[in-house]
Amino acid sequence: MSIIDLSLVREPQSPQAAVGDGLMTIGDMAKAFNVSQRTLRFYEDRGMLKPKRDGSSRLYGAQDRRKLGLILRGKRLGFTLTEIIGFVADNGSGANALALDQNQINLQIAHLERQRESLDTAISELRATQDKLATP
């Protein structure tokens, strides 16, 4: 099994967002990772993030930040949320890396290449239609 190293996952760059012992509010976390608060609540509902609670406030620590970075990286790589949950849960590394084996990587590359071919075809067809419309 291959592990995607944590160093490939960027931590948020807003130290002013930290609260108390390095905790971030939901607003600060959303801003730091450029996601909506609803996205964070969704990941929490799915059991992917486990923020501390202070009354109704959610406070995210370093492990949540690392895990969110992995989730977002998995999404950028085109994996489904179900796949990402499995990768993050199965790696046994304390949410520091995505656990991917060579077969999963090969399958994902093939899937993304098929998507790219479909997009290229659609773009070509649209450009041809655009050219026809532009010709008087």
Chimera marker file (.cmm) of the C-alpha trace (Angstrom):
<marker_set name="trace">
<marker id="1" x="0.000" y="0.000" z="0.000" r="1" g="1" b="0" radius="0.5"/>
<marker id="2" x="1.220" y="3.457" z="-0.880" r="1" g="1" b="0" radius="0.5"/>
<marker id="3" x="0.734" y="6.365" z="1.504" r="1" g="1" b="0" radius="0.5"/>
<marker id="4" x="0.259" y="9.958" z="0.369" r="1" g="1" b="0" radius="0.5"/>
<marker id="5" x="2.375" y="11.901" z="2.828" r="1" g="1" b="0" radius="0.5"/>
<marker id="6" x="0.919" y="14.649" z="5.019" r="1" g="1" b="0" radius="0.5"/>
<marker id="7" x="3.524" y="17.066" z="3.707" r="1" g="1" b="0" radius="0.5"/>
<marker id="8" x="1.465" y="17.158" z="0.493" r="1" g="1" b="0" radius="0.5"/>
<marker id="9" x="-1.484" y="18.521" z="2.453" r="1" g="1" b="0" radius="0.5"/>
<marker id="10" x="-1.356" y="22.229" z="3.152" r="1" g="1" b="0" radius="0.5"/>
<marker id="11" x="-2.247" y="23.489" z="6.590" r="1" g="1" b="0" radius="0.5"/>
<marker id="12" x="-4.281" y="26.695" z="6.728" r="1" g="1" b="0" radius="0.5"/>
<marker id="13" x="-2.085" y="29.786" z="6.674" r="1" g="1" b="0" radius="0.5"/>
<marker id="14" x="-4.043" y="31.945" z="9.118" r="1" g="1" b="0" radius="0.5"/>
<marker id="15" x="-2.472" y="31.721" z="12.590" r="1" g="1" b="0" radius="0.5"/>
<marker id="16" x="-4.683" y="34.560" z="13.786" r="1" g="1" b="0" radius="0.5"/>
<marker id="17" x="-7.604" y="32.151" z="13.381" r="1" g="1" b="0" radius="0.5"/>
<marker id="18" x="-6.371" y="29.940" z="16.210" r="1" g="1" b="0" radius="0.5"/>
<marker id="19" x="-8.314" y="30.076" z="19.448" r="1" g="1" b="0" radius="0.5"/>
<marker id="20" x="-7.029" y="29.029" z="22.879" r="1" g="1" b="0" radius="0.5"/>
<marker id="21" x="-4.904" y="25.872" z="22.533" r="1" g="1" b="0" radius="0.5"/>
<marker id="22" x="-4.787" y="25.958" z="18.729" r="1" g="1" b="0" radius="0.5"/>
<marker id="23" x="-8.513" y="25.468" z="18.240" r="1" g="1" b="0" radius="0.5"/>
<marker id="24" x="-10.326" y="27.164" z="15.385" r="1" g="1" b="0" radius="0.5"/>
<marker id="25" x="-13.964" y="28.177" z="15.195" r="1" g="1" b="0" radius="0.5"/>
<marker id="26" x="-16.120" y="26.884" z="12.354" r="1" g="1" b="0" radius="0.5"/>
<marker id="27" x="-15.945" y="30.275" z="10.638" r="1" g="1" b="0" radius="0.5"/>
<marker id="28" x="-12.162" y="30.422" z="10.892" r="1" g="1" b="0" radius="0.5"/>
<marker id="29" x="-11.855" y="26.823" z="9.682" r="1" g="1" b="0" radius="0.5"/>
<marker id="30" x="-14.146" y="27.470" z="6.719" r="1" g="1" b="0" radius="0.5"/>
<marker id="31" x="-12.196" y="30.573" z="5.766" r="1" g="1" b="0" radius="0.5"/>
<marker id="32" x="-8.789" y="28.902" z="6.187" r="1" g="1" b="0" radius="0.5"/>
<marker id="33" x="-9.751" y="25.982" z="3.913" r="1" g="1" b="0" radius="0.5"/>
<marker id="34" x="-11.976" y="27.977" z="1.562" r="1" g="1" b="0" radius="0.5"/>
<marker id="35" x="-15.046" y="25.815" z="2.220" r="1" g="1" b="0" radius="0.5"/>
<marker id="36" x="-18.476" y="26.661" z="3.550" r="1" g="1" b="0" radius="0.5"/>
<marker id="37" x="-19.544" y="26.133" z="7.136" r="1" g="1" b="0" radius="0.5"/>
<marker id="38" x="-22.225" y="23.820" z="5.748" r="1" g="1" b="0" radius="0.5"/>
<marker id="39" x="-19.452" y="21.683" z="4.234" r="1" g="1" b="0" radius="0.5"/>
<marker id="40" x="-17.812" y="21.359" z="7.644" r="1" g="1" b="0" radius="0.5"/>
<marker id="41" x="-21.113" y="20.433" z="9.279" r="1" g="1" b="0" radius="0.5"/>
<marker id="42" x="-21.720" y="17.866" z="6.509" r="1" g="1" b="0" radius="0.5"/>
<marker id="43" x="-18.328" y="16.233" z="7.129" r="1" g="1" b="0" radius="0.5"/>
<marker id="44" x="-19.103" y="16.215" z="10.842" r="1" g="1" b="0" radius="0.5"/>
<marker id="45" x="-22.496" y="14.575" z="10.184" r="1" g="1" b="0" radius="0.5"/>
<marker id="46" x="-20.699" y="11.898" z="8.141" r="1" g="1" b="0" radius="0.5"/>
<marker id="47" x="-18.308" y="11.266" z="11.062" r="1" g="1" b="0" radius="0.5"/>
<marker id="48" x="-15.296" y="12.539" z="9.139" r="1" g="1" b="0" radius="0.5"/>
<marker id="49" x="-14.594" y="15.459" z="11.479" r="1" g="1" b="0" radius="0.5"/>
<marker id="50" x="-15.074" y="15.517" z="15.229" r="1" g="1" b="0" radius="0.5"/>
<marker id="51" x="-14.779" y="19.075" z="16.529" r="1" g="1" b="0" radius="0.5"/>
<marker id="52" x="-14.863" y="19.809" z="20.232" r="1" g="1" b="0" radius="0.5"/>
<marker id="53" x="-18.033" y="21.479" z="21.462" r="1" g="1" b="0" radius="0.5"/>
<marker id="54" x="-18.333" y="24.492" z="23.677" r="1" g="1" b="0" radius="0.5"/>
<marker id="55" x="-22.085" y="24.829" z="23.995" r="1" g="1" b="0" radius="0.5"/>
<marker id="56" x="-23.275" y="25.194" z="20.418" r="1" g="1" b="0" radius="0.5"/>
<marker id="57" x="-19.841" y="26.288" z="19.159" r="1" g="1" b="0" radius="0.5"/>
<marker id="58" x="-17.622" y="23.907" z="17.208" r="1" g="1" b="0" radius="0.5"/>
<marker id="59" x="-13.883" y="24.119" z="17.840" r="1" g="1" b="0" radius="0.5"/>
<marker id="60" x="-11.512" y="22.345" z="15.456" r="1" g="1" b="0" radius="0.5"/>
<marker id="61" x="-8.068" y="21.153" z="16.545" r="1" g="1" b="0" radius="0.5"/>
<marker id="62" x="-4.945" y="20.117" z="14.660" r="1" g="1" b="0" radius="0.5"/>
<marker id="63" x="-6.244" y="16.593" z="13.927" r="1" g="1" b="0" radius="0.5"/>
<marker id="64" x="-9.427" y="18.008" z="12.370" r="1" g="1" b="0" radius="0.5"/>
<marker id="65" x="-7.322" y="20.380" z="10.253" r="1" g="1" b="0" radius="0.5"/>
<marker id="66" x="-5.144" y="17.509" z="9.042" r="1" g="1" b="0" radius="0.5"/>
<marker id="67" x="-8.169" y="15.345" z="8.339" r="1" g="1" b="0" radius="0.5"/>
<marker id="68" x="-9.954" y="18.114" z="6.430" r="1" g="1" b="0" radius="0.5"/>
<marker id="69" x="-6.794" y="18.623" z="4.374" r="1" g="1" b="0" radius="0.5"/>
<marker id="70" x="-6.842" y="14.916" z="3.492" r="1" g="1" b="0" radius="0.5"/>
<marker id="71" x="-10.548" y="14.998" z="2.643" r="1" g="1" b="0" radius="0.5"/>
<marker id="72" x="-10.070" y="17.969" z="0.348" r="1" g="1" b="0" radius="0.5"/>
<marker id="73" x="-6.996" y="16.377" z="-1.252" r="1" g="1" b="0" radius="0.5"/>
<marker id="74" x="-8.978" y="13.196" z="-1.883" r="1" g="1" b="0" radius="0.5"/>
<marker id="75" x="-11.706" y="15.278" z="-3.513" r="1" g="1" b="0" radius="0.5"/>
<marker id="76" x="-9.143" y="17.054" z="-5.714" r="1" g="1" b="0" radius="0.5"/>
<marker id="77" x="-7.871" y="13.626" z="-6.778" r="1" g="1" b="0" radius="0.5"/>
<marker id="78" x="-11.428" y="12.787" z="-7.847" r="1" g="1" b="0" radius="0.5"/>
<marker id="79" x="-12.309" y="10.179" z="-5.227" r="1" g="1" b="0" radius="0.5"/>
<marker id="80" x="-15.827" y="9.841" z="-3.866" r="1" g="1" b="0" radius="0.5"/>
<marker id="81" x="-16.573" y="10.734" z="-0.266" r="1" g="1" b="0" radius="0.5"/>
<marker id="82" x="-17.172" y="7.054" z="0.524" r="1" g="1" b="0" radius="0.5"/>
<marker id="83" x="-13.737" y="6.185" z="-0.876" r="1" g="1" b="0" radius="0.5"/>
<marker id="84" x="-12.122" y="9.029" z="1.051" r="1" g="1" b="0" radius="0.5"/>
<marker id="85" x="-13.747" y="7.888" z="4.298" r="1" g="1" b="0" radius="0.5"/>
<marker id="86" x="-12.219" y="4.449" z="3.734" r="1" g="1" b="0" radius="0.5"/>
<marker id="87" x="-8.782" y="5.812" z="2.862" r="1" g="1" b="0" radius="0.5"/>
<marker id="88" x="-8.642" y="8.070" z="5.898" r="1" g="1" b="0" radius="0.5"/>
<marker id="89" x="-10.123" y="5.476" z="8.285" r="1" g="1" b="0" radius="0.5"/>
<marker id="90" x="-8.055" y="2.516" z="7.082" r="1" g="1" b="0" radius="0.5"/>
<marker id="91" x="-4.615" y="4.049" z="7.116" r="1" g="1" b="0" radius="0.5"/>
<marker id="92" x="-4.020" y="3.691" z="10.862" r="1" g="1" b="0" radius="0.5"/>
<marker id="93" x="-1.696" y="6.686" z="10.744" r="1" g="1" b="0" radius="0.5"/>
<marker id="94" x="-3.695" y="9.107" z="12.868" r="1" g="1" b="0" radius="0.5"/>
<marker id="95" x="-5.194" y="10.898" z="9.867" r="1" g="1" b="0" radius="0.5"/>
<marker id="96" x="-1.808" y="11.997" z="8.555" r="1" g="1" b="0" radius="0.5"/>
<marker id="97" x="-1.973" y="10.389" z="5.111" r="1" g="1" b="0" radius="0.5"/>
<marker id="98" x="-4.309" y="8.904" z="2.555" r="1" g="1" b="0" radius="0.5"/>
<marker id="99" x="-3.752" y="5.158" z="2.264" r="1" g="1" b="0" radius="0.5"/>
<marker id="100" x="-3.910" y="4.243" z="-1.431" r="1" g="1" b="0" radius="0.5"/>
<marker id="101" x="-2.677" y="1.079" z="-3.075" r="1" g="1" b="0" radius="0.5"/>
<marker id="102" x="-1.289" y="0.938" z="-6.613" r="1" g="1" b="0" radius="0.5"/>
<marker id="103" x="-4.501" y="-0.569" z="-7.982" r="1" g="1" b="0" radius="0.5"/>
<marker id="104" x="-6.628" y="2.271" z="-6.559" r="1" g="1" b="0" radius="0.5"/>
<marker id="105" x="-4.245" y="4.817" z="-8.035" r="1" g="1" b="0" radius="0.5"/>
<marker id="106" x="-4.302" y="3.118" z="-11.463" r="1" g="1" b="0" radius="0.5"/>
<marker id="107" x="-8.107" y="2.860" z="-11.441" r="1" g="1" b="0" radius="0.5"/>
<marker id="108" x="-8.466" y="6.526" z="-10.504" r="1" g="1" b="0" radius="0.5"/>
<marker id="109" x="-6.044" y="7.632" z="-13.221" r="1" g="1" b="0" radius="0.5"/>
<marker id="110" x="-8.023" y="5.620" z="-15.794" r="1" g="1" b="0" radius="0.5"/>
<marker id="111" x="-11.298" y="7.106" z="-14.515" r="1" g="1" b="0" radius="0.5"/>
<marker id="112" x="-9.956" y="10.663" z="-14.705" r="1" g="1" b="0" radius="0.5"/>
<marker id="113" x="-8.567" y="10.060" z="-18.206" r="1" g="1" b="0" radius="0.5"/>
<marker id="114" x="-12.016" y="8.875" z="-19.359" r="1" g="1" b="0" radius="0.5"/>
<marker id="115" x="-13.549" y="12.002" z="-17.851" r="1" g="1" b="0" radius="0.5"/>
<marker id="116" x="-10.965" y="14.166" z="-19.607" r="1" g="1" b="0" radius="0.5"/>
<marker id="117" x="-11.748" y="12.493" z="-22.961" r="1" g="1" b="0" radius="0.5"/>
<marker id="118" x="-15.466" y="13.147" z="-22.448" r="1" g="1" b="0" radius="0.5"/>
<marker id="119" x="-14.794" y="16.782" z="-21.555" r="1" g="1" b="0" radius="0.5"/>
<marker id="120" x="-12.510" y="17.245" z="-24.567" r="1" g="1" b="0" radius="0.5"/>
<marker id="121" x="-15.227" y="15.826" z="-26.832" r="1" g="1" b="0" radius="0.5"/>
<marker id="122" x="-17.888" y="18.093" z="-25.324" r="1" g="1" b="0" radius="0.5"/>
<marker id="123" x="-15.636" y="21.160" z="-25.649" r="1" g="1" b="0" radius="0.5"/>
<marker id="124" x="-14.888" y="20.324" z="-29.296" r="1" g="1" b="0" radius="0.5"/>
<marker id="125" x="-18.588" y="19.940" z="-30.084" r="1" g="1" b="0" radius="0.5"/>
<marker id="126" x="-19.430" y="23.220" z="-28.378" r="1" g="1" b="0" radius="0.5"/>
<marker id="127" x="-16.636" y="25.062" z="-30.197" r="1" g="1" b="0" radius="0.5"/>
<marker id="128" x="-17.863" y="23.660" z="-33.530" r="1" g="1" b="0" radius="0.5"/>
<marker id="129" x="-21.391" y="24.826" z="-32.713" r="1" g="1" b="0" radius="0.5"/>
<marker id="130" x="-20.045" y="28.227" z="-31.659" r="1" g="1" b="0" radius="0.5"/>
<marker id="131" x="-18.155" y="28.530" z="-34.946" r="1" g="1" b="0" radius="0.5"/>
<marker id="132" x="-21.309" y="27.672" z="-36.915" r="1" g="1" b="0" radius="0.5"/>
<marker id="133" x="-23.278" y="30.308" z="-35.040" r="1" g="1" b="0" radius="0.5"/>
<marker id="134" x="-20.587" y="32.921" z="-35.595" r="1" g="1" b="0" radius="0.5"/>
<marker id="135" x="-20.554" y="32.335" z="-39.361" r="1" g="1" b="0" radius="0.5"/>
<marker id="136" x="-23.158" y="34.589" z="-41.079" r="1" g="1" b="0" radius="0.5"/>
<link id1="1" id2="2" r="1" g="1" b="0" radius="0.2"/>
<link id1="2" id2="3" r="1" g="1" b="0" radius="0.2"/>
<link id1="3" id2="4" r="1" g="1" b="0" radius="0.2"/>
<link id1="4" id2="5" r="1" g="1" b="0" radius="0.2"/>
<link id1="5" id2="6" r="1" g="1" b="0" radius="0.2"/>
<link id1="6" id2="7" r="1" g="1" b="0" radius="0.2"/>
<link id1="7" id2="8" r="1" g="1" b="0" radius="0.2"/>
<link id1="8" id2="9" r="1" g="1" b="0" radius="0.2"/>
<link id1="9" id2="10" r="1" g="1" b="0" radius="0.2"/>
<link id1="10" id2="11" r="1" g="1" b="0" radius="0.2"/>
<link id1="11" id2="12" r="1" g="1" b="0" radius="0.2"/>
<link id1="12" id2="13" r="1" g="1" b="0" radius="0.2"/>
<link id1="13" id2="14" r="1" g="1" b="0" radius="0.2"/>
<link id1="14" id2="15" r="1" g="1" b="0" radius="0.2"/>
<link id1="15" id2="16" r="1" g="1" b="0" radius="0.2"/>
<link id1="16" id2="17" r="1" g="1" b="0" radius="0.2"/>
<link id1="17" id2="18" r="1" g="1" b="0" radius="0.2"/>
<link id1="18" id2="19" r="1" g="1" b="0" radius="0.2"/>
<link id1="19" id2="20" r="1" g="1" b="0" radius="0.2"/>
<link id1="20" id2="21" r="1" g="1" b="0" radius="0.2"/>
<link id1="21" id2="22" r="1" g="1" b="0" radius="0.2"/>
<link id1="22" id2="23" r="1" g="1" b="0" radius="0.2"/>
<link id1="23" id2="24" r="1" g="1" b="0" radius="0.2"/>
<link id1="24" id2="25" r="1" g="1" b="0" radius="0.2"/>
<link id1="25" id2="26" r="1" g="1" b="0" radius="0.2"/>
<link id1="26" id2="27" r="1" g="1" b="0" radius="0.2"/>
<link id1="27" id2="28" r="1" g="1" b="0" radius="0.2"/>
<link id1="28" id2="29" r="1" g="1" b="0" radius="0.2"/>
<link id1="29" id2="30" r="1" g="1" b="0" radius="0.2"/>
<link id1="30" id2="31" r="1" g="1" b="0" radius="0.2"/>
<link id1="31" id2="32" r="1" g="1" b="0" radius="0.2"/>
<link id1="32" id2="33" r="1" g="1" b="0" radius="0.2"/>
<link id1="33" id2="34" r="1" g="1" b="0" radius="0.2"/>
<link id1="34" id2="35" r="1" g="1" b="0" radius="0.2"/>
<link id1="35" id2="36" r="1" g="1" b="0" radius="0.2"/>
<link id1="36" id2="37" r="1" g="1" b="0" radius="0.2"/>
<link id1="37" id2="38" r="1" g="1" b="0" radius="0.2"/>
<link id1="38" id2="39" r="1" g="1" b="0" radius="0.2"/>
<link id1="39" id2="40" r="1" g="1" b="0" radius="0.2"/>
<link id1="40" id2="41" r="1" g="1" b="0" radius="0.2"/>
<link id1="41" id2="42" r="1" g="1" b="0" radius="0.2"/>
<link id1="42" id2="43" r="1" g="1" b="0" radius="0.2"/>
<link id1="43" id2="44" r="1" g="1" b="0" radius="0.2"/>
<link id1="44" id2="45" r="1" g="1" b="0" radius="0.2"/>
<link id1="45" id2="46" r="1" g="1" b="0" radius="0.2"/>
<link id1="46" id2="47" r="1" g="1" b="0" radius="0.2"/>
<link id1="47" id2="48" r="1" g="1" b="0" radius="0.2"/>
<link id1="48" id2="49" r="1" g="1" b="0" radius="0.2"/>
<link id1="49" id2="50" r="1" g="1" b="0" radius="0.2"/>
<link id1="50" id2="51" r="1" g="1" b="0" radius="0.2"/>
<link id1="51" id2="52" r="1" g="1" b="0" radius="0.2"/>
<link id1="52" id2="53" r="1" g="1" b="0" radius="0.2"/>
<link id1="53" id2="54" r="1" g="1" b="0" radius="0.2"/>
<link id1="54" id2="55" r="1" g="1" b="0" radius="0.2"/>
<link id1="55" id2="56" r="1" g="1" b="0" radius="0.2"/>
<link id1="56" id2="57" r="1" g="1" b="0" radius="0.2"/>
<link id1="57" id2="58" r="1" g="1" b="0" radius="0.2"/>
<link id1="58" id2="59" r="1" g="1" b="0" radius="0.2"/>
<link id1="59" id2="60" r="1" g="1" b="0" radius="0.2"/>
<link id1="60" id2="61" r="1" g="1" b="0" radius="0.2"/>
<link id1="61" id2="62" r="1" g="1" b="0" radius="0.2"/>
<link id1="62" id2="63" r="1" g="1" b="0" radius="0.2"/>
<link id1="63" id2="64" r="1" g="1" b="0" radius="0.2"/>
<link id1="64" id2="65" r="1" g="1" b="0" radius="0.2"/>
<link id1="65" id2="66" r="1" g="1" b="0" radius="0.2"/>
<link id1="66" id2="67" r="1" g="1" b="0" radius="0.2"/>
<link id1="67" id2="68" r="1" g="1" b="0" radius="0.2"/>
<link id1="68" id2="69" r="1" g="1" b="0" radius="0.2"/>
<link id1="69" id2="70" r="1" g="1" b="0" radius="0.2"/>
<link id1="70" id2="71" r="1" g="1" b="0" radius="0.2"/>
<link id1="71" id2="72" r="1" g="1" b="0" radius="0.2"/>
<link id1="72" id2="73" r="1" g="1" b="0" radius="0.2"/>
<link id1="73" id2="74" r="1" g="1" b="0" radius="0.2"/>
<link id1="74" id2="75" r="1" g="1" b="0" radius="0.2"/>
<link id1="75" id2="76" r="1" g="1" b="0" radius="0.2"/>
<link id1="76" id2="77" r="1" g="1" b="0" radius="0.2"/>
<link id1="77" id2="78" r="1" g="1" b="0" radius="0.2"/>
<link id1="78" id2="79" r="1" g="1" b="0" radius="0.2"/>
<link id1="79" id2="80" r="1" g="1" b="0" radius="0.2"/>
<link id1="80" id2="81" r="1" g="1" b="0" radius="0.2"/>
<link id1="81" id2="82" r="1" g="1" b="0" radius="0.2"/>
<link id1="82" id2="83" r="1" g="1" b="0" radius="0.2"/>
<link id1="83" id2="84" r="1" g="1" b="0" radius="0.2"/>
<link id1="84" id2="85" r="1" g="1" b="0" radius="0.2"/>
<link id1="85" id2="86" r="1" g="1" b="0" radius="0.2"/>
<link id1="86" id2="87" r="1" g="1" b="0" radius="0.2"/>
<link id1="87" id2="88" r="1" g="1" b="0" radius="0.2"/>
<link id1="88" id2="89" r="1" g="1" b="0" radius="0.2"/>
<link id1="89" id2="90" r="1" g="1" b="0" radius="0.2"/>
<link id1="90" id2="91" r="1" g="1" b="0" radius="0.2"/>
<link id1="91" id2="92" r="1" g="1" b="0" radius="0.2"/>
<link id1="92" id2="93" r="1" g="1" b="0" radius="0.2"/>
<link id1="93" id2="94" r="1" g="1" b="0" radius="0.2"/>
<link id1="94" id2="95" r="1" g="1" b="0" radius="0.2"/>
<link id1="95" id2="96" r="1" g="1" b="0" radius="0.2"/>
<link id1="96" id2="97" r="1" g="1" b="0" radius="0.2"/>
<link id1="97" id2="98" r="1" g="1" b="0" radius="0.2"/>
<link id1="98" id2="99" r="1" g="1" b="0" radius="0.2"/>
<link id1="99" id2="100" r="1" g="1" b="0" radius="0.2"/>
<link id1="100" id2="101" r="1" g="1" b="0" radius="0.2"/>
<link id1="101" id2="102" r="1" g="1" b="0" radius="0.2"/>
<link id1="102" id2="103" r="1" g="1" b="0" radius="0.2"/>
<link id1="103" id2="104" r="1" g="1" b="0" radius="0.2"/>
<link id1="104" id2="105" r="1" g="1" b="0" radius="0.2"/>
<link id1="105" id2="106" r="1" g="1" b="0" radius="0.2"/>
<link id1="106" id2="107" r="1" g="1" b="0" radius="0.2"/>
<link id1="107" id2="108" r="1" g="1" b="0" radius="0.2"/>
<link id1="108" id2="109" r="1" g="1" b="0" radius="0.2"/>
<link id1="109" id2="110" r="1" g="1" b="0" radius="0.2"/>
<link id1="110" id2="111" r="1" g="1" b="0" radius="0.2"/>
<link id1="111" id2="112" r="1" g="1" b="0" radius="0.2"/>
<link id1="112" id2="113" r="1" g="1" b="0" radius="0.2"/>
<link id1="113" id2="114" r="1" g="1" b="0" radius="0.2"/>
<link id1="114" id2="115" r="1" g="1" b="0" radius="0.2"/>
<link id1="115" id2="116" r="1" g="1" b="0" radius="0.2"/>
<link id1="116" id2="117" r="1" g="1" b="0" radius="0.2"/>
<link id1="117" id2="118" r="1" g="1" b="0" radius="0.2"/>
<link id1="118" id2="119" r="1" g="1" b="0" radius="0.2"/>
<link id1="119" id2="120" r="1" g="1" b="0" radius="0.2"/>
<link id1="120" id2="121" r="1" g="1" b="0" radius="0.2"/>
<link id1="121" id2="122" r="1" g="1" b="0" radius="0.2"/>
<link id1="122" id2="123" r="1" g="1" b="0" radius="0.2"/>
<link id1="123" id2="124" r="1" g="1" b="0" radius="0.2"/>
<link id1="124" id2="125" r="1" g="1" b="0" radius="0.2"/>
<link id1="125" id2="126" r="1" g="1" b="0" radius="0.2"/>
<link id1="126" id2="127" r="1" g="1" b="0" radius="0.2"/>
<link id1="127" id2="128" r="1" g="1" b="0" radius="0.2"/>
<link id1="128" id2="129" r="1" g="1" b="0" radius="0.2"/>
<link id1="129" id2="130" r="1" g="1" b="0" radius="0.2"/>
<link id1="130" id2="131" r="1" g="1" b="0" radius="0.2"/>
<link id1="131" id2="132" r="1" g="1" b="0" radius="0.2"/>
<link id1="132" id2="133" r="1" g="1" b="0" radius="0.2"/>
<link id1="133" id2="134" r="1" g="1" b="0" radius="0.2"/>
<link id1="134" id2="135" r="1" g="1" b="0" radius="0.2"/>
<link id1="135" id2="136" r="1" g="1" b="0" radius="0.2"/>
</marker_set>
